[in-house]
Amino acid sequence: MQRQNFELLILGTSSAAPTTKRNPSAQLLNVAERFFLIDCGEATQIQLRRYKTKFQKIDHIFISHLHGDHFLGLPGFLASMHLLGRKQEINIYCPKELKEIIDKINSVSETRMSYEIKWHFTKNDKLNLLFEDDKTEVYSFPMKHRIFCTGFLFKEKPLLRKIDKFKLDKNKVSIADINNLRKGEDVINAEGKKIKNKDVTIDPEEARSFAYCSDTIYDENLVKYIKEVDLLYHESTFLNDKAKRAEETFHSTAQQAAKIAKAGKVKQLILGHYSARYVDLTPFIDEATPHFKNVMLATEGKKFKI
């Protein structure tokens, strides 16, 4: 059986100002056909169209903070879904002030959405559960930026155990017990004998995870939130010769992002949120890899599959 999707699509990689080749921050995560939009800078809806993503599949939007390059695409995106006749509700996880902004825009334009917006206000005090269903958990965690800001942690729930059909028959276990076995429980067979779970099941694949570290100064406190994730996105606005500028603006360098990835023992690091001053992004890899080997650049349209 083919494993369900866990795939990240990069929509925007620029920092405060877009360039002719890079748009502001936005990413789309597909976990078992649940689509999560992470930040929504300008041109996000154009990028979604460019990469053939249906707007109406997105039911959850996560906004890290209220600097324009992370949310100014949201009013237009919400309006487009309205114009396309959306009926199902959409959930937005964000700083509480964002609701005031969207409400004001809709008020002055006399817009009444065709669907309900459910607001979920984030906190930046600790790891907080934002969303949960039978497949996925999503958490926010605090980030150290100039204004209120959170990162997001997406975790696949532990998968059910696999049944070894040959051993099931050999141990005379009823098919009716399969659900209990998949949950990891022991069962009693047709002869009244206790059958240990490990004797008739196979370990499932490990649950997957993705952490999104939006704008932040170098902060080792992040390590406990992103520890051992399969995929880490960490902003890298500057190269190391601009480390002082990074500190002044509460941003990070590629080298600093790599140090966080190494400390967190993550499997793969994605760099992004590049300052518009950089045309060639190769030096970002060059500065990061001495500190963490498995580094990739975020570029528009690139997909990362776990």
C-alpha positions in Angstrom: 0.0 0.0 0.0 1.4 3.4 -1.0 2.1 5.7 2.0 0.0 8.9 2.3 1.4 12.2 1.2 3.6 14.4 3.4 4.7 17.0 1.0 5.8 20.7 1.2 5.4 23.1 -1.7 7.4 26.3 -1.6 5.4 29.3 -2.8 7.5 32.3 -1.6 11.0 32.7 -0.4 11.8 36.4 -0.2 12.0 38.4 2.9 10.5 41.9 3.4 10.6 42.9 -0.3 9.8 40.7 -3.3 12.1 40.5 -6.3 11.4 39.6 -9.9 12.1 36.0 -9.1 11.1 35.6 -5.5 7.8 36.3 -3.7 7.2 36.8 0.0 6.8 34.0 2.4 4.2 31.2 1.8 4.2 27.5 1.8 1.7 24.7 1.3 1.9 21.5 3.3 -0.1 18.4 2.2 -0.5 15.8 5.0 -2.7 12.9 3.8 -4.7 15.3 1.6 -5.1 17.8 4.3 -3.8 21.1 2.9 -2.2 23.7 5.3 -1.3 27.1 4.0 1.6 28.5 6.1 2.0 32.3 5.8 0.4 34.2 3.0 2.6 37.0 1.5 1.7 39.0 -1.6 1.1 36.9 -4.7 0.3 33.7 -2.8 -2.9 33.1 -4.7 -1.0 33.6 -8.0 1.6 31.1 -6.9 -1.2 28.6 -5.9 -2.6 28.9 -9.4 0.8 28.6 -11.0 1.5 25.3 -9.2 -2.1 24.0 -9.9 -3.4 23.9 -6.4 -7.1 24.2 -5.9 -8.0 27.0 -3.5 -11.0 25.2 -2.0 -8.8 22.3 -0.8 -7.3 24.6 1.8 -9.2 24.6 5.0 -6.5 25.8 7.4 -4.3 28.9 7.2 -1.4 29.6 9.7 0.0 33.1 10.0 3.2 33.4 12.0 3.2 37.2 12.6 1.9 40.5 11.3 4.8 41.8 9.2 3.4 42.4 5.7 5.5 39.9 3.9 3.8 37.1 5.8 0.2 38.1 5.6 -0.6 40.8 3.0 -1.7 38.2 0.5 -4.4 36.9 2.8 -7.2 39.6 2.2 -7.0 38.9 -1.6 -6.9 35.2 -1.1 -10.0 35.2 1.1 -11.8 37.5 -1.3 -11.0 35.2 -4.2 -12.4 32.1 -2.4 -15.6 34.2 -1.8 -15.8 35.1 -5.5 -15.4 31.5 -6.4 -18.4 30.6 -4.3 -16.7 28.9 -1.4 -19.2 27.5 1.2 -17.2 25.4 3.6 -15.7 27.2 6.6 -12.0 28.1 6.8 -9.8 28.1 9.9 -7.2 30.8 10.4 -4.6 30.5 13.2 -2.9 33.8 13.8 -2.2 36.8 16.1 -5.5 38.2 17.4 -5.0 41.6 15.6 -5.3 39.9 12.2 -9.1 39.5 12.7 -9.4 43.3 13.2 -7.5 43.9 9.9 -9.7 41.5 7.9 -12.9 42.7 9.5 -12.0 46.3 8.7 -11.2 45.5 5.1 -14.5 43.7 4.7 -16.4 46.5 6.4 -15.1 49.4 4.2 -15.6 47.3 1.1 -19.0 46.1 2.3 -18.0 42.5 1.7 -19.9 39.6 3.2 -18.1 36.4 2.8 -20.0 33.4 1.4 -18.3 31.2 4.0 -17.5 31.3 7.7 -14.1 32.2 9.0 -13.2 30.5 12.2 -10.5 32.4 14.1 -8.0 30.7 16.4 -5.7 33.1 18.1 -2.1 32.0 18.8 0.0 32.4 21.9 3.8 32.6 22.0 4.4 31.4 25.5 5.0 27.7 25.0 4.2 24.7 22.7 0.4 25.0 22.1 -1.8 22.5 20.3 -3.7 24.4 17.5 -5.3 21.6 15.5 -5.8 17.9 15.7 -7.6 15.3 13.7 -7.2 11.5 13.2 -4.1 12.0 11.1 -2.3 15.2 12.2 -1.4 17.5 15.1 -0.3 21.1 14.6 1.4 23.1 17.3 2.6 26.7 17.6 5.7 27.7 19.5 7.3 31.0 20.5 9.8 32.7 18.2 12.1 35.7 19.1 11.3 38.4 16.6 10.7 42.2 16.8 7.0 41.6 17.2 4.7 38.7 18.4 5.7 35.7 16.3 5.2 31.9 16.4 6.6 29.0 14.5 4.5 25.9 13.6 5.1 22.2 14.2 3.2 19.7 12.0 3.3 16.1 13.3 1.8 13.0 11.7 0.1 10.9 14.3 1.7 7.5 15.1 0.6 5.0 12.4 -1.3 1.8 13.2 0.7 -1.4 13.3 0.7 -3.7 10.2 -0.8 -7.1 10.3 1.3 -10.2 9.3 -1.5 -12.3 7.7 0.5 -15.5 7.7 1.2 -15.2 11.5 -2.4 -14.2 12.1 -3.6 -17.5 10.6 -0.8 -19.5 12.2 -1.8 -18.2 15.6 -5.5 -18.7 14.9 -6.4 -15.1 15.6 -9.8 -13.9 14.5 -10.2 -11.2 11.8 -12.4 -9.4 14.3 -9.3 -8.7 16.4 -7.5 -6.9 13.7 -8.4 -3.4 14.9 -7.2 -4.1 18.4 -4.0 -5.6 17.0 -3.3 -2.5 14.8 -3.6 -0.4 17.9 -0.9 -2.4 19.6 -3.0 -4.5 21.9 -2.6 -8.2 22.7 -5.6 -10.5 22.0 -7.0 -13.9 22.9 -7.2 -16.4 20.0 -9.9 -19.0 19.2 -8.3 -21.5 21.6 -8.3 -19.0 24.5 -4.5 -18.4 24.3 -3.1 -14.9 24.8 -1.3 -13.8 21.6 1.2 -11.1 22.0 0.9 -8.2 19.6 4.5 -8.4 18.5 4.0 -12.0 17.4 1.5 -11.2 14.7 2.2 -7.6 13.7 4.9 -5.5 12.0 6.2 -2.1 13.1 4.7 0.7 11.1 6.7 3.4 9.4 7.8 6.2 11.7 5.4 9.2 11.9 6.8 12.2 10.0 7.1 15.9 11.1 7.8 19.4 9.8 8.8 22.5 11.7 8.4 26.0 10.3 10.6 28.6 11.9 9.5 32.0 10.6 11.3 35.3 11.4 13.6 34.9 14.4 16.9 36.0 15.8 19.3 33.2 16.5 17.7 31.5 19.5 18.8 28.2 21.0 15.5 27.9 22.8 14.0 26.8 19.5 15.9 23.5 19.7 13.4 21.9 22.1 10.5 22.6 19.8 12.1 21.3 16.5 14.1 18.4 18.0 14.5 15.5 15.6 11.9 16.6 13.0 12.2 15.1 9.5 12.2 18.5 7.9 13.0 22.0 9.3 12.4 25.3 7.5 14.4 28.0 9.2 14.7 31.6 8.0 18.1 32.7 6.7 17.7 36.3 5.7 21.4 37.1 5.6 24.8 35.7 5.0 27.3 35.7 7.8 29.0 39.0 6.8 25.7 40.6 7.8 25.4 38.9 11.2 25.2 42.2 13.0 22.4 43.4 10.7 20.6 40.1 11.4 20.9 40.7 15.1 19.6 44.3 14.8 16.6 43.2 12.8 15.9 40.0 14.7 16.7 37.7 11.8 19.1 34.8 11.3 22.0 33.9 9.0 22.4 30.7 7.0 25.1 29.6 9.4 22.9 30.2 12.4 20.1 28.2 10.9 22.5 25.3 10.3 23.6 25.5 14.0 20.0 25.2 15.1 19.4 22.3 12.8 22.5 20.5 14.1 21.6 21.1 17.7 18.1 19.8 17.1 19.4 16.7 15.3 16.9 17.3 12.5 17.1 15.2 9.3 16.9 17.9 6.7 17.2 21.7 6.7 15.6 24.1 4.3 16.9 27.7 4.1 14.6 30.6 3.0 13.4 34.1 3.6 16.3 35.6 1.7 17.0 39.3 1.6 16.3 40.9 -1.8 20.0 42.0 -1.8 21.0 38.4 -2.8 20.7 37.3 -6.4 23.0 34.2 -6.2 21.9 31.9 -3.4 24.8 29.5 -3.6 26.7 31.1 -0.7 23.8 30.3 1.6 24.6 26.6 1.1 28.3 27.2 1.3 28.0 28.9 4.7 25.5 26.4 6.2 27.0 23.0 5.2 30.2 23.2 7.3 27.8 23.2 10.3 25.0 20.9 9.0 25.3 18.7 5.9 21.8 18.0 4.7 20.8 21.5 3.6 18.6 22.6 0.7 17.5 26.0 -0.6 13.8 26.9 -0.7 13.0 28.0 -4.2 9.6 28.8 -5.7 7.8 25.7 -6.9 10.2 23.3 -5.2 8.6 20.3 -3.5 10.0 18.5 -0.5 8.5 15.0 0.1 9.1 13.1 3.3 
